């Protein structure tokens, strides 16, 4: 099992992957559309200034 970085609705292997996912989400890239939702685009919360660390067991 690989360690993972979790933040908001994103899961990645590194801090950089999570930050890129947040940027992609805000730009409307890489993620699909939620069908039937009539509200506006939900903004991702700001990523903490400190680096995000991977957690989990390593086998």
N, CA, C, O and CB atoms as a CASP TS submission, in Angstrom:
PFRMAT TS
TARGET T0000
AUTHOR 0000-0000-0000
METHOD Language model
MODEL 1
PARENT N/A
ATOM      1  N   UNK     1       0.846  -1.184   0.000  1.00  0.00           N
ATOM      2  CA  UNK     1       0.000   0.000   0.000  1.00  0.00           C
ATOM      3  C   UNK     1       0.888   1.243   0.000  1.00  0.00           C
ATOM      4  O   UNK     1       1.824   1.357   0.792  1.00  0.00           O
ATOM      5  CB  UNK     1      -0.961   0.000   1.225  1.00  0.00           C
ATOM      6  N   UNK     2       0.585   2.137  -0.875  1.00  0.00           N
ATOM      7  CA  UNK     2       1.344   3.368  -1.012  1.00  0.00           C
ATOM      8  C   UNK     2       0.788   4.446  -0.076  1.00  0.00           C
ATOM      9  O   UNK     2      -0.412   4.475   0.197  1.00  0.00           O
ATOM     10  CB  UNK     2       1.320   3.854  -2.471  1.00  0.00           C
ATOM     11  N   UNK     3       1.644   5.312   0.403  1.00  0.00           N
ATOM     12  CA  UNK     3       1.161   6.430   1.197  1.00  0.00           C
ATOM     13  C   UNK     3       0.461   7.419   0.279  1.00  0.00           C
ATOM     14  O   UNK     3       0.781   7.508  -0.907  1.00  0.00           O
ATOM     15  CB  UNK     3       2.322   7.113   1.967  1.00  0.00           C
ATOM     16  N   UNK     4      -0.498   8.165   0.828  1.00  0.00           N
ATOM     17  CA  UNK     4      -1.276   9.102   0.022  1.00  0.00           C
ATOM     18  C   UNK     4      -1.385  10.440   0.734  1.00  0.00           C
ATOM     19  O   UNK     4      -1.355  10.523   1.962  1.00  0.00           O
ATOM     20  CB  UNK     4      -2.675   8.536  -0.274  1.00  0.00           C
ATOM     21  N   UNK     5      -1.514  11.482  -0.075  1.00  0.00           N
ATOM     22  CA  UNK     5      -1.777  12.826   0.417  1.00  0.00           C
ATOM     23  C   UNK     5      -3.251  13.097   0.146  1.00  0.00           C
ATOM     24  O   UNK     5      -3.710  12.946  -0.986  1.00  0.00           O
ATOM     25  CB  UNK     5      -0.840  13.907  -0.268  1.00  0.00           C
ATOM     26  N   UNK     6      -3.993  13.496   1.174  1.00  0.00           N
ATOM     27  CA  UNK     6      -5.411  13.796   1.032  1.00  0.00           C
ATOM     28  C   UNK     6      -5.646  15.250   1.398  1.00  0.00           C
ATOM     29  O   UNK     6      -5.131  15.739   2.403  1.00  0.00           O
ATOM     30  CB  UNK     6      -6.275  12.859   1.914  1.00  0.00           C
ATOM     31  N   UNK     7      -6.425  15.935   0.579  1.00  0.00           N
ATOM     32  CA  UNK     7      -6.820  17.307   0.869  1.00  0.00           C
ATOM     33  C   UNK     7      -8.110  17.587   0.136  1.00  0.00           C
ATOM     34  O   UNK     7      -8.216  17.342  -1.066  1.00  0.00           O
ATOM     35  CB  UNK     7      -5.714  18.323   0.463  1.00  0.00           C
ATOM     36  N   UNK     8      -9.089  18.098   0.853  1.00  0.00           N
ATOM     37  CA  UNK     8     -10.424  18.389   0.347  1.00  0.00           C
ATOM     38  C   UNK     8     -10.956  17.167  -0.373  1.00  0.00           C
ATOM     39  O   UNK     8     -11.151  16.138   0.275  1.00  0.00           O
ATOM     40  CB  UNK     8     -10.410  19.617  -0.593  1.00  0.00           C
ATOM     41  N   UNK     9     -11.203  17.216  -1.675  1.00  0.00           N
ATOM     42  CA  UNK     9     -11.716  16.072  -2.433  1.00  0.00           C
ATOM     43  C   UNK     9     -10.638  15.410  -3.285  1.00  0.00           C
ATOM     44  O   UNK     9     -10.954  14.644  -4.196  1.00  0.00           O
ATOM     45  CB  UNK     9     -12.866  16.510  -3.320  1.00  0.00           C
ATOM     46  N   UNK    10      -9.394  15.691  -3.005  1.00  0.00           N
ATOM     47  CA  UNK    10      -8.305  15.200  -3.841  1.00  0.00           C
ATOM     48  C   UNK    10      -7.435  14.199  -3.095  1.00  0.00           C
ATOM     49  O   UNK    10      -7.209  14.326  -1.892  1.00  0.00           O
ATOM     50  CB  UNK    10      -7.456  16.361  -4.333  1.00  0.00           C
ATOM     51  N   UNK    11      -6.954  13.209  -3.826  1.00  0.00           N
ATOM     52  CA  UNK    11      -6.017  12.216  -3.306  1.00  0.00           C
ATOM     53  C   UNK    11      -4.857  12.156  -4.285  1.00  0.00           C
ATOM     54  O   UNK    11      -5.068  12.037  -5.492  1.00  0.00           O
ATOM     55  CB  UNK    11      -6.697  10.798  -3.120  1.00  0.00           C
ATOM     56  N   UNK    12      -3.644  12.235  -3.780  1.00  0.00           N
ATOM     57  CA  UNK    12      -2.470  12.161  -4.632  1.00  0.00           C
ATOM     58  C   UNK    12      -1.319  11.505  -3.900  1.00  0.00           C
ATOM     59  O   UNK    12      -1.461  11.075  -2.755  1.00  0.00           O
ATOM     60  CB  UNK    12      -2.067  13.546  -5.112  1.00  0.00           C
ATOM     61  N   UNK    13      -0.186  11.431  -4.562  1.00  0.00           N
ATOM     62  CA  UNK    13       1.004  10.844  -3.942  1.00  0.00           C
ATOM     63  C   UNK    13       1.927  11.901  -3.358  1.00  0.00           C
ATOM     64  O   UNK    13       2.744  11.608  -2.484  1.00  0.00           O
ATOM     65  CB  UNK    13       1.764  10.011  -4.955  1.00  0.00           C
ATOM     66  N   UNK    14       1.794  13.149  -3.849  1.00  0.00           N
ATOM     67  CA  UNK    14       2.697  14.206  -3.392  1.00  0.00           C
ATOM     68  C   UNK    14       1.932  15.512  -3.187  1.00  0.00           C
ATOM     69  O   UNK    14       0.808  15.683  -3.659  1.00  0.00           O
ATOM     70  CB  UNK    14       3.845  14.411  -4.402  1.00  0.00           C
ATOM     71  N   UNK    15       2.567  16.405  -2.484  1.00  0.00           N
ATOM     72  CA  UNK    15       2.031  17.752  -2.290  1.00  0.00           C
ATOM     73  C   UNK    15       1.805  18.418  -3.646  1.00  0.00           C
ATOM     74  O   UNK    15       0.791  19.083  -3.854  1.00  0.00           O
ATOM     75  CB  UNK    15       2.989  18.606  -1.415  1.00  0.00           C
ATOM     76  N   UNK    16       2.748  18.238  -4.560  1.00  0.00           N
ATOM     77  CA  UNK    16       2.653  18.858  -5.882  1.00  0.00           C
ATOM     78  C   UNK    16       1.429  18.356  -6.660  1.00  0.00           C
ATOM     79  O   UNK    16       0.761  19.136  -7.338  1.00  0.00           O
ATOM     80  CB  UNK    16       3.928  18.581  -6.681  1.00  0.00           C
ATOM     81  N   UNK    17       1.139  17.057  -6.560  1.00  0.00           N
ATOM     82  CA  UNK    17      -0.029  16.513  -7.259  1.00  0.00           C
ATOM     83  C   UNK    17      -1.322  17.125  -6.728  1.00  0.00           C
ATOM     84  O   UNK    17      -2.238  17.417  -7.497  1.00  0.00           O
ATOM     85  CB  UNK    17      -0.075  14.984  -7.117  1.00  0.00           C
ATOM     86  N   UNK    18      -1.394  17.317  -5.418  1.00  0.00           N
ATOM     87  CA  UNK    18      -2.590  17.906  -4.815  1.00  0.00           C
ATOM     88  C   UNK    18      -2.740  19.359  -5.242  1.00  0.00           C
ATOM     89  O   UNK    18      -3.841  19.794  -5.579  1.00  0.00           O
ATOM     90  CB  UNK    18      -2.532  17.805  -3.280  1.00  0.00           C
ATOM     91  N   UNK    19      -1.661  20.104  -5.232  1.00  0.00           N
ATOM     92  CA  UNK    19      -1.720  21.511  -5.650  1.00  0.00           C
ATOM     93  C   UNK    19      -2.130  21.626  -7.114  1.00  0.00           C
ATOM     94  O   UNK    19      -2.901  22.515  -7.476  1.00  0.00           O
ATOM     95  CB  UNK    19      -0.359  22.199  -5.427  1.00  0.00           C
ATOM     96  N   UNK    20      -1.620  20.734  -7.954  1.00  0.00           N
ATOM     97  CA  UNK    20      -1.996  20.741  -9.371  1.00  0.00           C
ATOM     98  C   UNK    20      -3.466  20.388  -9.531  1.00  0.00           C
ATOM     99  O   UNK    20      -4.158  20.985 -10.355  1.00  0.00           O
ATOM    100  CB  UNK    20      -1.122  19.756 -10.173  1.00  0.00           C
ATOM    101  N   UNK    21      -3.953  19.423  -8.751  1.00  0.00           N
ATOM    102  CA  UNK    21      -5.375  19.058  -8.821  1.00  0.00           C
ATOM    103  C   UNK    21      -6.250  20.244  -8.443  1.00  0.00           C
ATOM    104  O   UNK    21      -7.283  20.471  -9.072  1.00  0.00           O
ATOM    105  CB  UNK    21      -5.676  17.859  -7.897  1.00  0.00           C
ATOM    106  N   UNK    22      -5.852  21.007  -7.421  1.00  0.00           N
ATOM    107  CA  UNK    22      -6.615  22.197  -7.038  1.00  0.00           C
ATOM    108  C   UNK    22      -6.644  23.230  -8.146  1.00  0.00           C
ATOM    109  O   UNK    22      -7.686  23.826  -8.420  1.00  0.00           O
ATOM    110  CB  UNK    22      -6.034  22.814  -5.783  1.00  0.00           C
ATOM    111  N   UNK    23      -5.505  23.443  -8.784  1.00  0.00           N
ATOM    112  CA  UNK    23      -5.444  24.395  -9.899  1.00  0.00           C
ATOM    113  C   UNK    23      -6.308  23.916 -11.067  1.00  0.00           C
ATOM    114  O   UNK    23      -7.029  24.703 -11.681  1.00  0.00           O
ATOM    115  CB  UNK    23      -3.982  24.592 -10.364  1.00  0.00           C
ATOM    116  N   UNK    24      -6.229  22.622 -11.366  1.00  0.00           N
ATOM    117  CA  UNK    24      -7.021  22.051 -12.461  1.00  0.00           C
ATOM    118  C   UNK    24      -8.515  22.169 -12.159  1.00  0.00           C
ATOM    119  O   UNK    24      -9.306  22.486 -13.047  1.00  0.00           O
ATOM    120  CB  UNK    24      -6.638  20.571 -12.695  1.00  0.00           C
ATOM    121  N   UNK    25      -8.901  21.915 -10.914  1.00  0.00           N
ATOM    122  CA  UNK    25     -10.308  22.028 -10.520  1.00  0.00           C
ATOM    123  C   UNK    25     -10.798  23.454 -10.738  1.00  0.00           C
ATOM    124  O   UNK    25     -11.856  23.666 -11.330  1.00  0.00           O
ATOM    125  CB  UNK    25     -10.500  21.612  -9.042  1.00  0.00           C
ATOM    126  N   UNK    26     -10.042  24.417 -10.267  1.00  0.00           N
ATOM    127  CA  UNK    26     -10.461  25.816 -10.372  1.00  0.00           C
ATOM    128  C   UNK    26     -10.500  26.272 -11.829  1.00  0.00           C
ATOM    129  O   UNK    26     -11.309  27.129 -12.185  1.00  0.00           O
ATOM    130  CB  UNK    26      -9.519  26.717  -9.565  1.00  0.00           C
ATOM    131  N   UNK    27      -9.636  25.709 -12.675  1.00  0.00           N
ATOM    132  CA  UNK    27      -9.605  26.075 -14.096  1.00  0.00           C
ATOM    133  C   UNK    27     -10.676  25.334 -14.900  1.00  0.00           C
ATOM    134  O   UNK    27     -10.908  25.655 -16.066  1.00  0.00           O
ATOM    135  CB  UNK    27      -8.224  25.783 -14.684  1.00  0.00           C
ATOM    136  N   UNK    28     -11.328  24.347 -14.286  1.00  0.00           N
ATOM    137  CA  UNK    28     -12.331  23.567 -15.009  1.00  0.00           C
ATOM    138  C   UNK    28     -11.724  22.483 -15.873  1.00  0.00           C
ATOM    139  O   UNK    28     -12.388  21.954 -16.765  1.00  0.00           O
ATOM    140  CB  UNK    28     -13.164  24.472 -15.862  1.00  0.00           C
ATOM    141  N   UNK    29     -10.462  22.143 -15.618  1.00  0.00           N
ATOM    142  CA  UNK    29      -9.762  21.108 -16.384  1.00  0.00           C
ATOM    143  C   UNK    29      -9.784  19.780 -15.635  1.00  0.00           C
ATOM    144  O   UNK    29      -9.910  19.744 -14.411  1.00  0.00           O
ATOM    145  CB  UNK    29      -8.307  21.534 -16.668  1.00  0.00           C
ATOM    146  N   UNK    30      -9.662  18.705 -16.379  1.00  0.00           N
ATOM    147  CA  UNK    30      -9.382  17.365 -15.855  1.00  0.00           C
ATOM    148  C   UNK    30     -10.531  16.696 -15.101  1.00  0.00           C
ATOM    149  O   UNK    30     -10.521  15.473 -14.965  1.00  0.00           O
ATOM    150  CB  UNK    30      -8.218  17.440 -14.959  1.00  0.00           C
ATOM    151  N   UNK    31     -11.487  17.419 -14.620  1.00  0.00           N
ATOM    152  CA  UNK    31     -12.575  16.830 -13.845  1.00  0.00           C
ATOM    153  C   UNK    31     -13.887  16.999 -14.596  1.00  0.00           C
ATOM    154  O   UNK    31     -14.108  18.004 -15.273  1.00  0.00           O
ATOM    155  CB  UNK    31     -12.666  17.474 -12.440  1.00  0.00           C
ATOM    156  N   UNK    32     -14.742  16.012 -14.467  1.00  0.00           N
ATOM    157  CA  UNK    32     -16.011  16.033 -15.177  1.00  0.00           C
ATOM    158  C   UNK    32     -17.017  16.993 -14.562  1.00  0.00           C
ATOM    159  O   UNK    32     -16.770  17.612 -13.527  1.00  0.00           O
ATOM    160  CB  UNK    32     -16.592  14.654 -15.215  1.00  0.00           C
ATOM    161  N   UNK    33     -18.138  17.094 -15.220  1.00  0.00           N
ATOM    162  CA  UNK    33     -19.230  17.963 -14.792  1.00  0.00           C
ATOM    163  C   UNK    33     -20.217  17.150 -13.960  1.00  0.00           C
ATOM    164  O   UNK    33     -20.448  15.973 -14.238  1.00  0.00           O
ATOM    165  CB  UNK    33     -19.941  18.614 -16.017  1.00  0.00           C
ATOM    166  N   UNK    34     -20.794  17.776 -12.947  1.00  0.00           N
ATOM    167  CA  UNK    34     -21.819  17.120 -12.143  1.00  0.00           C
ATOM    168  C   UNK    34     -23.159  17.381 -12.816  1.00  0.00           C
ATOM    169  O   UNK    34     -23.646  18.511 -12.827  1.00  0.00           O
ATOM    170  CB  UNK    34     -21.811  17.636 -10.655  1.00  0.00           C
ATOM    171  N   UNK    35     -23.746  16.345 -13.370  1.00  0.00           N
ATOM    172  CA  UNK    35     -25.018  16.474 -14.087  1.00  0.00           C
ATOM    173  C   UNK    35     -26.155  16.699 -13.095  1.00  0.00           C
ATOM    174  O   UNK    35     -26.198  16.059 -12.044  1.00  0.00           O
ATOM    175  CB  UNK    35     -25.295  15.217 -14.950  1.00  0.00           C
ATOM    176  N   UNK    36     -27.064  17.595 -13.421  1.00  0.00           N
ATOM    177  CA  UNK    36     -28.231  17.855 -12.587  1.00  0.00           C
ATOM    178  C   UNK    36     -28.013  18.886 -11.502  1.00  0.00           C
ATOM    179  O   UNK    36     -28.970  19.274 -10.832  1.00  0.00           O
ATOM    180  CB  UNK    36     -28.675  16.603 -11.965  1.00  0.00           C
ATOM    181  N   UNK    37     -26.787  19.343 -11.304  1.00  0.00           N
ATOM    182  CA  UNK    37     -26.503  20.370 -10.298  1.00  0.00           C
ATOM    183  C   UNK    37     -26.714  21.733 -10.931  1.00  0.00           C
ATOM    184  O   UNK    37     -26.088  22.052 -11.942  1.00  0.00           O
ATOM    185  CB  UNK    37     -25.051  20.236  -9.736  1.00  0.00           C
ATOM    186  N   UNK    38     -27.586  22.537 -10.351  1.00  0.00           N
ATOM    187  CA  UNK    38     -27.925  23.822 -10.954  1.00  0.00           C
ATOM    188  C   UNK    38     -27.165  25.000 -10.358  1.00  0.00           C
ATOM    189  O   UNK    38     -27.323  26.128 -10.823  1.00  0.00           O
ATOM    190  CB  UNK    38     -29.390  24.065 -10.817  1.00  0.00           C
ATOM    191  N   UNK    39     -26.357  24.765  -9.355  1.00  0.00           N
ATOM    192  CA  UNK    39     -25.594  25.847  -8.743  1.00  0.00           C
ATOM    193  C   UNK    39     -24.336  26.157  -9.532  1.00  0.00           C
ATOM    194  O   UNK    39     -24.032  25.503 -10.530  1.00  0.00           O
ATOM    195  CB  UNK    39     -25.233  25.495  -7.312  1.00  0.00           C
ATOM    196  N   UNK    40     -23.614  27.162  -9.071  1.00  0.00           N
ATOM    197  CA  UNK    40     -22.368  27.547  -9.715  1.00  0.00           C
ATOM    198  C   UNK    40     -21.229  26.607  -9.372  1.00  0.00           C
ATOM    199  O   UNK    40     -21.386  25.676  -8.583  1.00  0.00           O
ATOM    200  CB  UNK    40     -22.002  28.950  -9.327  1.00  0.00           C
ATOM    201  N   UNK    41     -20.098  26.861  -9.966  1.00  0.00           N
ATOM    202  CA  UNK    41     -18.895  26.063  -9.725  1.00  0.00           C
ATOM    203  C   UNK    41     -18.462  26.212  -8.269  1.00  0.00           C
ATOM    204  O   UNK    41     -18.338  27.330  -7.768  1.00  0.00           O
ATOM    205  CB  UNK    41     -17.749  26.489 -10.682  1.00  0.00           C
ATOM    206  N   UNK    42     -18.233  25.100  -7.597  1.00  0.00           N
ATOM    207  CA  UNK    42     -17.794  25.135  -6.209  1.00  0.00           C
ATOM    208  C   UNK    42     -16.287  25.357  -6.172  1.00  0.00           C
ATOM    209  O   UNK    42     -15.520  24.582  -6.744  1.00  0.00           O
ATOM    210  CB  UNK    42     -18.181  23.826  -5.466  1.00  0.00           C
ATOM    211  N   UNK    43     -15.876  26.412  -5.500  1.00  0.00           N
ATOM    212  CA  UNK    43     -14.449  26.716  -5.396  1.00  0.00           C
ATOM    213  C   UNK    43     -13.789  25.796  -4.376  1.00  0.00           C
ATOM    214  O   UNK    43     -14.353  25.517  -3.318  1.00  0.00           O
ATOM    215  CB  UNK    43     -14.232  28.193  -5.006  1.00  0.00           C
ATOM    216  N   UNK    44     -12.611  25.339  -4.701  1.00  0.00           N
ATOM    217  CA  UNK    44     -11.821  24.547  -3.750  1.00  0.00           C
ATOM    218  C   UNK    44     -11.280  25.488  -2.681  1.00  0.00           C
ATOM    219  O   UNK    44     -10.930  26.629  -2.984  1.00  0.00           O
ATOM    220  CB  UNK    44     -10.650  23.780  -4.471  1.00  0.00           C
ATOM    221  N   UNK    45     -11.206  25.028  -1.433  1.00  0.00           N
ATOM    222  CA  UNK    45     -10.594  25.870  -0.411  1.00  0.00           C
ATOM    223  C   UNK    45      -9.112  26.063  -0.707  1.00  0.00           C
ATOM    224  O   UNK    45      -8.512  25.277  -1.439  1.00  0.00           O
ATOM    225  CB  UNK    45     -10.787  25.255   0.987  1.00  0.00           C
ATOM    226  N   UNK    46      -8.537  27.090  -0.149  1.00  0.00           N
ATOM    227  CA  UNK    46      -7.125  27.367  -0.374  1.00  0.00           C
ATOM    228  C   UNK    46      -6.265  26.269   0.239  1.00  0.00           C
ATOM    229  O   UNK    46      -6.499  25.845   1.371  1.00  0.00           O
ATOM    230  CB  UNK    46      -6.743  28.736   0.208  1.00  0.00           C
ATOM    231  N   UNK    47      -5.280  25.816  -0.506  1.00  0.00           N
ATOM    232  CA  UNK    47      -4.360  24.791  -0.002  1.00  0.00           C
ATOM    233  C   UNK    47      -3.493  25.438   1.080  1.00  0.00           C
ATOM    234  O   UNK    47      -3.030  26.564   0.898  1.00  0.00           O
ATOM    235  CB  UNK    47      -3.469  24.185  -1.165  1.00  0.00           C
ATOM    236  N   UNK    48      -3.267  24.752   2.196  1.00  0.00           N
ATOM    237  CA  UNK    48      -2.414  25.321   3.248  1.00  0.00           C
ATOM    238  C   UNK    48      -1.034  25.695   2.720  1.00  0.00           C
ATOM    239  O   UNK    48      -0.523  25.072   1.788  1.00  0.00           O
ATOM    240  CB  UNK    48      -2.273  24.334   4.404  1.00  0.00           C
ATOM    241  N   UNK    49      -0.441  26.712   3.322  1.00  0.00           N
ATOM    242  CA  UNK    49       0.884  27.178   2.889  1.00  0.00           C
ATOM    243  C   UNK    49       1.975  26.152   3.196  1.00  0.00           C
ATOM    244  O   UNK    49       2.975  26.079   2.482  1.00  0.00           O
ATOM    245  CB  UNK    49       1.222  28.509   3.566  1.00  0.00           C
ATOM    246  N   UNK    50       1.789  25.368   4.246  1.00  0.00           N
ATOM    247  CA  UNK    50       2.784  24.349   4.592  1.00  0.00           C
ATOM    248  C   UNK    50       2.630  23.141   3.667  1.00  0.00           C
ATOM    249  O   UNK    50       1.520  22.834   3.232  1.00  0.00           O
ATOM    250  CB  UNK    50       2.639  23.919   6.081  1.00  0.00           C
ATOM    251  N   UNK    51       3.732  22.454   3.364  1.00  0.00           N
ATOM    252  CA  UNK    51       3.649  21.283   2.486  1.00  0.00           C
ATOM    253  C   UNK    51       2.742  20.197   3.077  1.00  0.00           C
ATOM    254  O   UNK    51       2.782  19.934   4.279  1.00  0.00           O
ATOM    255  CB  UNK    51       5.051  20.713   2.233  1.00  0.00           C
ATOM    256  N   UNK    52       1.937  19.580   2.234  1.00  0.00           N
ATOM    257  CA  UNK    52       1.081  18.483   2.659  1.00  0.00           C
ATOM    258  C   UNK    52       1.912  17.208   2.696  1.00  0.00           C
ATOM    259  O   UNK    52       2.719  16.961   1.800  1.00  0.00           O
ATOM    260  CB  UNK    52      -0.147  18.325   1.713  1.00  0.00           C
ATOM    261  N   UNK    53       1.715  16.404   3.729  1.00  0.00           N
ATOM    262  CA  UNK    53       2.520  15.198   3.900  1.00  0.00           C
ATOM    263  C   UNK    53       1.704  13.950   3.606  1.00  0.00           C
ATOM    264  O   UNK    53       0.509  13.881   3.893  1.00  0.00           O
ATOM    265  CB  UNK    53       3.086  15.132   5.315  1.00  0.00           C
ATOM    266  N   UNK    54       2.374  12.971   3.030  1.00  0.00           N
ATOM    267  CA  UNK    54       1.738  11.681   2.766  1.00  0.00           C
ATOM    268  C   UNK    54       1.516  10.947   4.076  1.00  0.00           C
ATOM    269  O   UNK    54       2.333  11.031   4.992  1.00  0.00           O
ATOM    270  CB  UNK    54       2.594  10.824   1.803  1.00  0.00           C
ATOM    271  N   UNK    55       0.420  10.237   4.156  1.00  0.00           N
ATOM    272  CA  UNK    55       0.060   9.473   5.340  1.00  0.00           C
ATOM    273  C   UNK    55      -0.315   8.063   4.919  1.00  0.00           C
ATOM    274  O   UNK    55      -0.599   7.813   3.748  1.00  0.00           O
ATOM    275  CB  UNK    55      -1.102  10.147   6.111  1.00  0.00           C
ATOM    276  N   UNK    56      -0.314   7.157   5.859  1.00  0.00           N
ATOM    277  CA  UNK    56      -0.735   5.794   5.599  1.00  0.00           C
ATOM    278  C   UNK    56       0.369   4.809   5.897  1.00  0.00           C
ATOM    279  O   UNK    56       1.510   5.178   6.176  1.00  0.00           O
ATOM    280  CB  UNK    56      -1.186   5.647   4.172  1.00  0.00           C
ATOM    281  N   UNK    57       0.003   3.558   5.831  1.00  0.00           N
ATOM    282  CA  UNK    57       0.968   2.499   6.101  1.00  0.00           C
ATOM    283  C   UNK    57       1.785   2.181   4.861  1.00  0.00           C
ATOM    284  O   UNK    57       1.312   2.304   3.731  1.00  0.00           O
ATOM    285  CB  UNK    57       0.259   1.243   6.599  1.00  0.00           C
ATOM    286  N   UNK    58       2.994   1.781   5.096  1.00  0.00           N
ATOM    287  CA  UNK    58       3.851   1.325   4.014  1.00  0.00           C
ATOM    288  C   UNK    58       4.123  -0.142   4.267  1.00  0.00           C
ATOM    289  O   UNK    58       4.532  -0.516   5.366  1.00  0.00           O
ATOM    290  CB  UNK    58       5.183   2.157   3.924  1.00  0.00           C
ATOM    291  N   UNK    59       3.902  -0.973   3.270  1.00  0.00           N
ATOM    292  CA  UNK    59       4.142  -2.411   3.433  1.00  0.00           C
ATOM    293  C   UNK    59       5.377  -2.819   2.690  1.00  0.00           C
ATOM    294  O   UNK    59       5.748  -3.992   2.706  1.00  0.00           O
ATOM    295  CB  UNK    59       2.951  -3.229   2.949  1.00  0.00           C
TER
END
